[in-house]
Amino acid sequence: MTPADAGAELRRLHLDDDLLQVVNVWDVVSATTIAALPETTAIATASHSIAAAYGYPDGEHIPADLMFDMVGRIAGAVELPVTADLEAGYGDPGATIRRAIGLGVVGANLEDRLRPLPESVAAVEAAVAAADAEGVPFALNARTDAWLRGHDRPREVWMADAIERGRAYLDAGATCVFVPGDLRDDEIAELVAGIGWRRVSVIGLPSVPPPDRLAALGVARVSYGPYTQRIALASLQDLAAMLYGGGVLPPGIRRLN
């Protein structure tokens, strides 16, 4: 699949009538494990998880070169479209998108961190312009932290903020708008009504509606962020505790690496 083909396919998956599910990965072996499933249509990296794998906290504390090294390794290891979580753009959203495209990435998350709206829109515009200049269709999942950083505000305030930002990011060329948070059914419906059908992306927390309901509500994409790595690590820790307690490895271990 050429970069242009991969980009066009990733954009189609975001805008299609079906919900796009992406199970986030953080290294090559997690990526190839997920890519091996026939249900997988795209690969999405989790910046939090990649940072943790290198020993860094989330929030652009990891050196950008390390993040790009892992993202490039993941993109080179799979035959599916890859979208990367590129945090807030590492100080230069346009250059960050160009660098990602050079590694084979055809989509990205870009956080606003609730910066002033004009500044946030300018970052989206820079990312979109960089992708256009590279000549590769690109799926920009513009993230607003209106809930994550502002849900202590009254509902009508953070909701209006999320919708205003979402519309502005779409106008600036984003493919869809990511509103991560512990959202209820009615809140997701309101976001879709305000931002657009199949234009809202959410995170699949345990309390968030399941995929079939998200699809019925008009959500474009659901991802799982750092929770996939946390579940894998919890399983590893539980296994170690069982072995320390006198247990043995279970039968039927699949050879995934």
Phi, psi and omega in degrees: 000124179287160177304321179296318179294317180296318179295317179297321179292319180295320177296319178299318181297325178288326187260358183291166178291337181272147176293133174271120175254127175235125180262109192294144182236168185221355176203182186294316185291325176292324179293313181291329177295315179288321181297335182289344179282133182296338180282347184282125180249343179203158179247135178234130176274160176241114183296322178302315183291320178296316178301316180297322179298331178265359178090020181247149172287164178290160173104039177066027173277335177289139174302136183303325180299322178293317179299313180294325179300314181290319179300318179295321178297319179296313181299325181282348185262349184234160180257009182258160174300140181242129172246134186247140172278108184252029175050232181260013175098006175053042174087347182206086185304320181297311179296324180296316180294318178301317180295319179297317179299322178298338179268359180099007180276138184235015176197160181201152164269142176222118185275147174263340180051026180057032171295165178308142187305314180302321178294319180292319177296319179299323178294318177296315179300319179295319179295315181295317180297321179296317179295317179299320181294332178279348178073023180242125174304136189223135180259099179268118179261087186285119185264132169248136179265029182302325176274310186302317184257358185219017184281359171283348174283162175304149183306316184295335181283308181291328179294314179297322178296313180299317182291316179300313180295317180301313178298319180295322180289322175296317178299330180278357175113002177296152178281317176207176187237123182266120178240081181289144179161169179275074190270140176274166180308310184292329178290321177295318178300320180292321177297316179296318179297325184274328185261319178142148178294131182057034177235003181248136178243139182228169175257137186274072176288161181305328183269353179281145181308150180291168186306319182295325178287321177301318178298316180294331180281350178094016178289144181274321190208143171232134176232176188231005171051223183283355187290332177296316178294320180299320179293319178297318180291324177297320177296320178296315180296319178297320177298314180299318179298320179294317179294318177298332180275007177104003180282177178231163177300142182286156176287167173073030180291127179279139180269090183262359177219000000 
